[in-house]
Amino acid sequence: MPEPVQADIQQGYDKVAVAYASAFIHEQDHKPMDREMLRRFADSVRGKGPVCDMGCGPGQIAAYLFHQCDLHSVFGMDLSQRFVQEAARLNPLIPFRQGNMLKIDATDNTWAGITAFYCIIHIPHAQVVEALKEMGRVLKPGGLILLTYHIGQESVHLTDWFEEQVSMDFNFYDPVEMETYLQAAGYTNIQTTLRQPYAPEVEHQSHRAYVFAEKPI
Ligand SMILES: C[S@@+](CC[C@H](N)C(=O)[O-])C[C@H]1O[C@@H](n2cnc3c(N)ncnc32)[C@H](O)[C@@H]1O
């Protein structure tokens, strides 16, 4: 059974999955820094083993890695079963499955890389190190994670989203705080890149962070 916070997140995304997919499935067309970071990530992990797009939502990150970066070992994982179905429908060449980053159904030291775009924002601050350690457990030594999040101190609680009633927390993070969590979870070579928000029609007006970090060899 998921914990109450995760149950709220799962149920919320199950409700909005189809509307979210149509809003964001082509977002990389308007996000040059996403594209640059994903190409850099793909060039580092290609040929080294399975790559998980954690918290994949409708699968647009996995699709970019597969189709634009020739990273054919990518698969998607998400807490929301409805998102998994939608991602699979939209991206028939890519495997997707349900999973929880706090308790991943995979053996130690098996994945070459993980992209985690805006899913850590649904983990409470007190559990972020636990989530990062769990992803580190399944990474191979030398494996790479690319994590993104909204920068800030606040936690936004949504009760209405895409015309659905939800109860979902979106936690913003400070870059120094997140680097401290990554160090505590055992990662090395931590590199954070910050950017300003793109235009309002492209995304929510928050500053963004991209972090590369490695599991030590
Ligand atoms: C803001 S959406 C981001 C989706 C996609 N990565 C993107 O960039 O559009 C957050 C995603 O994280 C997933 N998620 C939240 N908590 C999770 C958990 N504990 N394990 C796996 N996925 C989770 C949600 O179901 C949702 O698909």
The ligand as an SDF file (V2000), in Angstrom:
LIG
                    3D

 27 29  0  0  0  0  0  0  0  0999 V2000
    5.2910   16.7590  -12.5820 C   0  0  0  0  0  0  0  0  0  0  0  0
    5.0690   15.1320  -13.1690 S   0  0  0  0  0  0  0  0  0  0  0  0
    6.4490   14.9820  -14.2750 C   0  0  0  0  0  0  0  0  0  0  0  0
    6.2020   13.9970  -15.3860 C   0  0  0  0  0  0  0  0  0  0  0  0
    7.2840   14.0130  -16.4400 C   0  0  0  0  0  0  0  0  0  0  0  0
    8.5410   13.5160  -15.9240 N   0  0  0  0  0  0  0  0  0  0  0  0
    7.4410   15.4190  -16.9770 C   0  0  0  0  0  0  0  0  0  0  0  0
    8.5560   15.9680  -16.8980 O   0  0  0  0  0  0  0  0  0  0  0  0
    6.4600   15.9630  -17.4830 O   0  0  0  0  0  0  0  0  0  0  0  0
    5.5940   14.1340  -11.7880 C   0  0  0  0  0  0  0  0  0  0  0  0
    5.5500   12.6600  -12.0890 C   0  0  0  0  0  0  0  0  0  0  0  0
    6.1930   11.9590  -11.0390 O   0  0  0  0  0  0  0  0  0  0  0  0
    5.4470   10.8060  -10.7510 C   0  0  0  0  0  0  0  0  0  0  0  0
    5.7350   10.3910   -9.3670 N   0  0  0  0  0  0  0  0  0  0  0  0
    5.4390   11.0740   -8.2290 C   0  0  0  0  0  0  0  0  0  0  0  0
    5.8680   10.3940   -7.1540 N   0  0  0  0  0  0  0  0  0  0  0  0
    6.4480    9.2500   -7.6240 C   0  0  0  0  0  0  0  0  0  0  0  0
    7.0670    8.1340   -7.0030 C   0  0  0  0  0  0  0  0  0  0  0  0
    7.1510    8.0370   -5.6740 N   0  0  0  0  0  0  0  0  0  0  0  0
    7.5760    7.1620   -7.7850 N   0  0  0  0  0  0  0  0  0  0  0  0
    7.4800    7.2450   -9.1450 C   0  0  0  0  0  0  0  0  0  0  0  0
    6.8810    8.2770   -9.7890 N   0  0  0  0  0  0  0  0  0  0  0  0
    6.3740    9.2690   -9.0460 C   0  0  0  0  0  0  0  0  0  0  0  0
    4.0160   11.2310  -10.9590 C   0  0  0  0  0  0  0  0  0  0  0  0
    3.1150   10.1590  -11.1030 O   0  0  0  0  0  0  0  0  0  0  0  0
    4.1510   12.0900  -12.2040 C   0  0  0  0  0  0  0  0  0  0  0  0
    4.0650   11.3430  -13.3780 O   0  0  0  0  0  0  0  0  0  0  0  0
  1  2  1  0
  2  3  1  0
  2 10  1  0
  3  4  1  0
  4  5  1  0
  5  6  1  0
  5  7  1  0
  7  8  2  0
  7  9  1  0
 10 11  1  0
 11 12  1  0
 11 26  1  0
 12 13  1  0
 13 14  1  0
 13 24  1  0
 14 15  1  0
 14 23  1  0
 15 16  2  0
 16 17  1  0
 17 18  1  0
 17 23  2  0
 18 19  1  0
 18 20  2  0
 20 21  1  0
 21 22  2  0
 22 23  1  0
 24 25  1  0
 24 26  1  0
 26 27  1  0
M  CHG  2   2   1   9  -1
M  END
$$$$
